[in-house]
Amino acid sequence: MEPVKEESGVDRVAGSTLFRKSPSSRELLLYLWRNREQPISEYAIGLDVLGRREDFDPKIDSAVRVQVSRLRQRLKEYYEGEGAADAERFQIPMGEYRLEVVTAKAEVARPRRGWVKWGLGGAAALALGDNLRLRWDGARRPDLPPFWRTLLGTARAVDVIVPAPLFLRWGEQPFVVRDFRVNSLEHRDRSEVLRDLEGKLGRPQVNQLYTVATDTLAAASVSRYLEERGVTAPTLDSPAMTIDLLAKKSTVVFVGPGTYELIEERGFRTNFYLKPGAGGVLNRAPQAGELAHYQGIEYAPLRSAGYGVFARLPGKAAGTQMILFASAFNPAVASVVTAEPELRVMEQFHRKSGAPEYFEVLVRFERNADRVLSVAMVALRAINASD
């Protein structure tokens, strides 16, 4: 009789319920594990895992970065659920394409009443023990700041949504097409280019496999921030379904110039807004001292300044709200409510403006490549819940 092969850690993760429901993340996880002893490039992942052609250009196509970000999120969800008791854990360092294994450390101390306590990601379970207490490092959960409690109201579970831009394709044609003015198949007649292609190639098929990489990264950072503070905040990026959740429950939504229209189509409207091709942020009704158009500035190839919108809007269902991040570079806008110094400034800015229940804030930021250098609040507008 052959000895039973012990299940490896990666097999256990890949075979979990979560990863069986996420085949693309499962395939990427196994690929990174098989190639853990050698350097892995973004290009190699594009060809070997995503099936890209040899002319694949990672500088233009962000699919690999998006998939790696999703895998990080899936691993986080796994270790907060099915894998909460795993001693060895897999993680992907930020900015890298390699899988590393870390060991969860434990400490042993004398208890007061003979209980064993496991603190896993802040969720505690108690059992009768033999004068030992086991506690995973980092089990203590930070408090949710008062400003975030104001934003979320009574909600302790939100969906973090990253809508995918609409791309169209025709059968086996070796290209996909995107017109920034078109965000649904029904509106394709707005585009002369799409009408021309449809006349030549027939009715197109919807292709929404991609999300904007910076939106996905910003969403993951906010999701992680909330989860660490006891708020259930899964990241969702299946556009056809999740965008309609806006009308049903409290949500955190990340949009850019190419997806902002999806928010307006569902009845959400802000004074400061994005428009495809315009760049920066437009102002519907400028007040004294305000501009009609806040345009970004490029100081150097990697150094620039830009603008974005952060808002709390009333939801469509009673007792719900939408937290909106809208910018061409949402990691900067997300930092105003996830980085402690910026969060304090935002809270003071909100309070000095009368602390309206629903509001929008125009944010200016400076960045060097993907690194946020500074953020500042420029203007705040109250939003009438009845509008």
N, C-alpha and C positions, 0 to 999 in steps of 0.2 A: 504494500500500500504506500502510495506517495504521500509525503508529509503535506499537511495543509499549509498553503501559502498564506502568510500573514498579510492582512490588508495594510498597504502603506498609507501614510497620512494623506498624500495627494489623491489616492484612490477613494479614501473616505470622503474627502471634500467633493471630488468630482461626482461621486455617486450619491450625494445628498439630494434631498427633494428640491432644494433651491437651485442647485446647478443642473439637475435634470430638466428643470423648467427654463434654463438659460443655456441652450446648447452652444451658442457662440462664445459665451464666457467660459464654459466648460472646455471647449476645444482650445481656447487661448491659454487657459490654465495648464492643460496637459502639455501643450507645445512649449511653454516656458519651463516646465519641469523637465521635459526631455532634453532641452538644450541649456540647462542651468550651468553647465560647465564651460560654456563658450559664449563669447560676446554675441548679442542679438541686436540687430538693427531694426529700425522702423520699417525700412524697405523689405527686409526679410519677412517680417510678420505680414506685411501687406501681400506678398506673393504666396507664402506658405500657408497662412491661416485664412486670409480674407479672399484669396483667389484673384488678386489683382494681376493685370498684365505686366509685362516686363518694362513698359514705359511708365509705370506707376511713379508719381512724383510726390513724396510725403510733404513737400513744402506747399503743395496745392491741395492735396487730398488729405483731410484730417481724420480719415476713418480709423487709422491705427490708434491715434491718441484718444479718440472717443471710446474705442473698444477697451483699451487699457484702463481708462477712467471707470468704465462700467465694471470691469473685473475687480478693481479696487473696492467699489461699492458692494459688489456681490460678496466678496470676502468679508467685508465688515458686517454685512447682514448675517452671513453664515456664523461668524464667531459670536454674534449677539443672540443667535438662536440655536440651531442644531449643534453647532460646534462650540458651544459655550464652555464645555468642560475639557476641550482639547488642550493639552499641555504645550504641544508644538503647533505654531501657527505660521501660515504663509502670508507674506506681504510683498508689495511691489513699491520700492522706494520712489518718491516723487521725482519725475524727470528721467526715470530710467526704465528699461525694458527687461528687467531680470526679476526672478522670483527668489526671495530669501526666506529662510526659516528662522523664526525667533522662538524662544522658550519663555512661556509665562512663568514668572517667579512667584514663589509662595513663601510666606513666613509663618512660623509656628510660635505660638505664645500661650501662656496659661490663661484659660478663660475664667469667668467668675462663677458660672453655674454648670459647667460640664457640657456645654453645647459645642457642636461643630457648626461653624458658619462659613458658607461659601458666598463670596461677593463676586458675582460675574457681571461685569459691565453695569454695575449698579443694581442688578436684580438679585435679591438675597434669598437664600433658602436655608432653613434651619433643620438640624437633625440632632438627635441625642449623640453625644460623643464621649470620648475617653479623655477628658481633660485636655483637649487640644482645640485650637481655633485655626482654621486654614483661611487665609485671605489672599486673593490675587492682588498683585501690585496694581495700583491705579483704579481700584474698585470704587473709591469715593467719588461720587458724582458732583460736579460743580452745580451751583444753583442757576436757575434760569433768571437772567437779569430782569428787573422790574419793567424796563422798556419793552422787552420781548413779551412779557406777560400781558402788557397793554396791547401789543400787536395781535397776539393770538386770542385774546379774550378767554373764553372758557375752553377753547379747543386744546386738547393735548395729543391730537393726532392730525397731521396735515399731509397732503400729497405735494411733493416737490416736482414740478412739471417743467420739462424742457421740450417745447414743441419743435418738431422737425420741419425744416423748409421743404416745400414741394418741388421735387424734381420729376420730370416726365421722361419716359423712354419708349422706344418703339421696337418691340420684339427683340431680335438679336442684333440690332444696330449697336455699334461699339461706342455709344455716347449716351449721356443723360443731359437734359436741358433744364435750365432754371431761369425764369423771368421773375425778378423781384416784385413785380406788381401782381403776381398771381400766386395765391396761397391755397386755392382749392381747384379741383378739376373743373368745377362748374364755371369758374371765372377765366378759363383759358382763352376765351374769345377776346379778352382785353389786350392780348398780345398779338401783334401782327406776325411776329416770328413764329409763335406757336400755331397760329392759324395757317400760315404757309406750310409748316411742317406737317400739320394734320392733313392738309390738302394733298400732299405728296405721299405721305406714309400711312395715312389712316388714323384712327382714334388712338391716342397714346395711353400708356399704362402709368399708373402712379408709382413713383419710386421715392420712398421716404426712409431710406436706410441710414441717413446721416443726420446728426445734430451738430450744431456749431460747437467746436471743441472748447472754446472759452466759456460758453454757456454751461456745458456739461461739467466743467471743472468748478465753476462758481456754484452750481447746484449741489455738487458733491460736498463742497465746503460748508454750505449752509445746512445741508442734511446732517452731516457729521456733527456740526455745532449743536443742533437741536437734539439729536439723538443722545449725545453725551450729557444733556441736561434733562433727560427724561421725556422728551417729546418724540413720539413716533413719527418719522418723516422720511418715508421711502422715496427714492428718486424714480420718476416714471418718464419714459421717453417714447411711448407708442402714441404718435400724434392723433390718429383717428379716434382713439378712445379717450385718452387722458385729457385732451383739451376740453372735452365736454363735461368733465368732472367739475369745471369751474362753476357750473350752475348748481352743483349738488352738495359741495362740502367746502371747508376751508382749504385753501391752497396757497402754495408759494410758487410763483411762476417767473421764469427767466425768458425774456424775448430780446431779439435784436432788430435791426432795421428790416430784415427780411421776414420776420415773424410777428412784428408788432401788430400788423393788421388783423391777425387772428383774434387779438384781444378786443379790438373795436368791433369786429363782426359779431361778437358775443355780448355786446352791450356795455363794455367797460370803456370809459373815456377819461383821459387825463388832459390837463391844460398843456403840460409839457409832453411832447410826443416825438416819435421817430417816424421818418418817412424814407422809403427806399430811394437811394440816389442823392438824397439831400445832404447827408453827412451831419454829424452833431445832433442837436436837439432843437426842435421848433417850438415856438411859443404862440398858442392860439390867441391869447388876449394879453399882450404886454402891459404891465403896469409901470408906473413911474420908475425910471431908472433901469428897467429891464430891456433886453434885446428881443427882437422877433426871431432871431436865429443865433443859437450858440454853436459856433463852428469850432471844431478841434484844430489844433496847430501841430504840424510836424516840425520838430526842431532838428532832427537828424534821422537817418534811416531807422533807428530803433527807439529813439526818444521822441515822445509826443505828449500832448495834452488833449483831453477829450471831455465829453459831458455824458451824463446818464440820468436816469430817473429812478427814484425809490418811492414807493407809494403803498399806503394801506387803503384799500377800496372795499366798500360794502359788497358782500356776496349776494348772489341771487336768491339763495335760500335763507330763511330766518336764522339769525345767530351765526352766520358764516361771514368770512371775509377773505379777500385775496391780497397777499403780500406780493407786490410787483417789483421786479428788477428789470429795467429796460436800458440797454446800452450796447454799443458795439464792442465793449470790453467789460462784461459783467463781473469779473473777479474784483475790479476796483469798486464797483457799486456795492457788491456784497460785503466788502470790508467795512463799510460804514456801520454795519450792525453785527459784525462778528469779531472785530478787533476791539479790544477793550478801550483804548484811548479814543478811537473814532466813535465808538458807541456812546461814550460819555458826552462827546461834543454833539452828536446827533440828538441825544436826549435833552441837552440844554437848549439846543436850537429849537426843538419841538416845543419845549416848555415856554420859551420866550415868545413864541409865536401864538401863545394862547392854548397850547396843547389840544388842538382839534382832534376829535375821535378818528376822522378819516382825513387823509392829507396826502400830498405829494411833495417831494423834495427834489430840486434840481441839484445835481452833484457834479462838481468839477474834479478831475483827477489828472495826475501826471504818471506816466509809466515809462519804463525802459524795457523794451521787449515785453516779456510776460511778468515783469516785476512791478508792483505798484509802488510808486515813490511817495505820493501824497494824495490826499483827498480833502475836499472842502465843500461845505454846504453853501450854495449860492442863493437859493430862494425856496420858500415854502408856501404852498397854497392849501387852504382848507377845501375839503370836498364835501358837498352836500349829499347826504345819504339818499335823499329823495330824487336826485337828478338821474 
